[in-house]
Amino acid sequence: MGKTFRLSATVFVTIVGLLVVTFLIGRVVPGDPVLAVVGDRASQSTYGRVFIELGLDRTPYAQFGLYMEKALTGDFGESVLTKRPILDDLLRVFPATVELVTVGIIIGTLFGIPVGVWAAVRQGKLVDQIVRILELVGYSAPIFLDEPTLALDASIQAEVLNLLDRLRAGRGLTYVLVSHDLAVVSHMCDRLMVMRDGQVIEQLTRHALQEHNTKNAYTGNLLTASEGFTRDPALH
């Protein structure tokens, strides 16, 4: 009975601690949470309505109480991206997440551990060298970023991109970025490919993109439709 009580208390304290941390993170992240929902062109009445709906007119203690109540009842709000309840989105992708994690654990257990032990036993031999090379290849694989700043306001977008830049410079990382935001592409990418219907139709450098130096008519029309894209002043 005592062990059950201690375990329950530990789980309770952990959940409350996580709620406190996530609540504080949401309050200290730069940017206006209301603008992240309604956009910077919303009317004052819309802004005021969403401000109240999010509970931002209340004291921090009341906000946290509301936040905890909704979280414990499974109400995580509405996704800015899909405009659907976040819980529904989580339940939709949860099976695929479990599948990926399970496959990763199986591969790591059946292959990673035995190969690591084998390399340790044969330290300095050919097997050890091959395993080291495979580890380096896996570590150097590029990181895929699929619309990493979609639906973020300008200030948060700048923070995210600057963080990615610092990580790339500090750790020698390589990114493969997928984005429709040409300002983000111009800031992050040295080389880029333009795709249409799943096919690569043109390859450009950052300089060619900024100078509108294109050869394909589709790429030219894409740039024309996106006139005004520049590096955000907050990015440095």
N, C-alpha and C positions, 0 to 999 in steps of 0.2 A: 504493500500500500504506500509506503514511504517513497519507494523508487518511482512509482507511478505519479505521485504528487510532484516530486522533484522534476520528473520529465515534463509533465504538463506545465509546471511553472517556467521551466526553461524555454519551452516552445512559445508560451505566452509572451515572455519577456523578449524573445527574439523577434516575434511578429511585431510587437509594439515598437521595438528599436528600429526595425526596418521601416515602419510607417513614419517614425520621427525623422529618420534620415532622408527618405524620399520626399517627405513634406518640406524639409529644410532646403533640399537641393532645388526643388521647384520654386522656392522663394528667392534663392540667391542667384539663380541663373540669370544672366543679363537678358533684357528684353521684356516686353509687355505681354503677359499671357493672354490678355484680351485681344490684342492685335494679332497674335498667333492664330486665334480662332476666327476672327471676323475680317482680318486683312486691314491694311492701312487706308483703304478708301471707304470704309464703312461710315455710316452717318453717326452723329452723336447719340441719337436715340438708340440705335443698335448697339453701340459701344456700351451705353449705360445699362441696357437690358442684360447683356452678356456679363458685364461687371458684377451685377447683382446675382445672376444665375451661378456664377463661379464662387459666390460667397465672399468676394473681395471687399465688400462693404462692412464686413464684420471684423471683430478683433482677431488677432492671430490665434488666440486660444480657441475661440469659437470656430475659426477656419479649420484648425486641426481636428476639433471634435467632429465637424461635418465630414472632413476628409476621412477620418478613421471609421466613422459610421458607414459611409458609402463603400469604402474599401472592404470592410468586413461583411457587407451584404452583397458583394460582387459588382457593385456599381462603380466602374472605373472611368465613367464619363464617355464622351463621344470622340472618336478618332478625328483629328484634323485632316487626315489624309483621305480616309474612306467615307467619312461622315456617318459611320455606323458605330454602335456600341463597341467599346474596346474589348469587352468580354467575349462578344461574338467573334471578333477577329482573332482573339487568342485561341478560342476553342477550334476555330477553323484551321489554324496552322499547327496546333499542338500535336496532332498525330504525326505529321511530317517531321516535326522537331524531335519527337521521341524516337522515330525511325532512324533519323540521322545520328542521334546520340548513341542508340543501341548498336548500329553498324560500326560507329567509331570505336566503341568499347570492345566489340568483338574483334575487330581488326587489330586494335592495340594489344589485346590479350593474346590472341592466337599467333600474331606475327611480331609485334613490336617487342614484347618482353623476351621471347626466345631468341630473337636476333640480337638484342642487346646483351643478353647473357653470353651468347656464342661469341660476339665481338670482344667481350671482356675476357673470356677464357683464352681467346686467340689474340690477345693484345699485341699490337705491333706487326701482326701477320697480314697477309693479303685480305683475308676476310674482314679484319678490323678496318683496313683502309677503305674497302668497298662500302662498308656500313657508314663510315664517316662521310664519304662522298654523297651517299643517298640522303643522309641527314642534312647536309649543306644544300642539296638540291631542294629538299622539302622546305627548308627554312627560307630559301631565296625566292620561292614562288611568289608571284605578285599578289597583292591584296586587292580584291574587287570591291569597288565602291559604287553601288547602284543608287543614284539620285540621293547622295548623302545629306543634302541641305534642302530637300523638297519640303515645302510648307513651313519653312522657318523664316522668321522676320530677319531683316538685314543685319541687326547687331548680333544675333545668335549665329546666323550664317557665317559672319566674319570670324567669330570666335572658333567655330568648328573648323573652318578652312585654315585658319592660322595654326590651330592645334595639329591638324593633319600635316601641314607644312613643316612644323617643328619636329614631329615624329619622323617624317621622311628624311629630313636632314640629319637628325641625331642618330638614327638607327640604320640609315642607308636603305630605306624601304622603297619598293616599287609599287605604284598604284595603277590599276586599270579602272578608269572612271567612266561610268555610263551616266550621261546627263543631257537634258535638253536646254539647260541654262548655259548660254554661251559665255556669260560673264564668269561663271565658275570654271568652265572649260579653259577660257583664256588665262585665268589665274593659275590653274593647277597643272595644266598639261603642256608638255614640250612638243609632243606629237599627237595627232588625232586622226581618226578615221570617221568619215561621214557614211552612214548606212541608210539604205532605203529598201524596204521590203525584205529585210534580212540579208541584204547584199552590200558589201563595201563598194561604194562608187567613187570615193576619192580619199586620198591621204594628204594631210596638210601639216605644216609646222605652225607653232604658235604665231610666229611673225606673219606667215601667209594669212592666217585667220584674221589677225588684227588689221592687216592691210587689204583685206577682201581680195586677195590674190588667188582666185579659184579658177578651175578649168571646167568643172561640171555645172550645167545650168541649174540643176536642182540645188547644189550647194550655194550658188549665187542667190537664188530665190530665198533660201533658208536664211542667209545672212541679211538680205534686204528686209525680210519680215521681222528680223530681230534687231533692227537699227537701234542704236543707242546703247548697246551692251558695252560696258567698260568695267575695268577693275574698280571695285567698290573702294572709296577713300579709306574705309575702316580697315581694309586689308593691308597689312604691312609686314 
